[in-house]
Amino acid sequence: MNGGEILVCAEGAVGRVQLNRPTVLNALNSQLMAELVRAMEAFQADPEIRCILLHGDEKAFAAGADLKEFADTTAIGIYLKDFTDLWDAVYRIRKPVVAAVSGWALGGGCELAMICDIIVASETARFGLPEINVAAIPGAGGTQRLTMAVGKSLAMEMILAGRRLTAQEALAAGLVSRVAPVEMYLEEAMKVAQQIAAKSPVALQMAKEAVLQSFEPALSNGTRLERHLMHLSFASEDRKEGQRAFFEKRPPLFKGR
Ligand code: CO8
């Protein structure tokens, strides 16, 4: 698996996956997401692995879905491709997953972190759902999971105005469970993963399933609608302008159509 878009290893009973596209701040393209799902499913099937640790590098967990992949995508194209199903596959992993987040966790990157069961952040972590800046909306559960984690008003500010949270703000809002200095955050997350890995795998799976059920069926209903609306957003001229403006490094000119 190493040498592609991710790095994978096992440390005792903890399976470790690193997102590894540093030149684009670990932007999540289809290849990376497919490799990530394969690695996590392999850990799921491996009885030696009892907990999974997912992380990026110090600069970025992931700065979102790879915007280059959407350059010429139409609403029907994105509907048919159903790209965000790869995020759902991560959600279906039954073993506990700890995310260690440093630097950017934006858009699809923030959604990926929120799908994990626990987020340990470095002091430099920044969380946001800035899809609105490219006239799109989150499509991998962000509108639902962020609102469930931090409450309506803060979630609305992040989703509608593009506000980003610092690590301390994310801790205060309940989005992350602990914050550590940047030199220590991976070690801290590994400590949490190892504590979990020492418990009964059977009880872990049952406990995770029960906690996740507390969000259902609202979560599934909400994510279904979110996904359809995200597909629809690809039909707007504003969405194309948002994307062009990002790569031309200029402010977008939205016309409301
Ligand atoms: N996709 C592709 N490339 C990216 C992405 C991305 N999401 N984010 C950063 N990059 C690339 C940049 O283009 C740049 O490449 P290059 O060196 O070739 O110009 C490189 O990474 C470094 O980025 P910056 O120079 O911009 O670094 P800064 O430190 O100045 O800024 C930021 C860092 C603030 C993180 C900035 O890069 C940024 O705003 N990135 C985009 C964040 C974003 O909007 N994420 C959400 C994406 S959308 C999503 O995740 C859900 C998909 C929904 C549909 C999308 C429809 C369009």
Residues whose N, C-alpha, C, O or C-beta is under 5 A from the ligand:
A	BS01	CO8	T23 V24 L25 A27 A63 G64 A65 D66 L67 K68 F70 W104 L106 G107 G108 P130 E131 V134 A136 I137 Q243
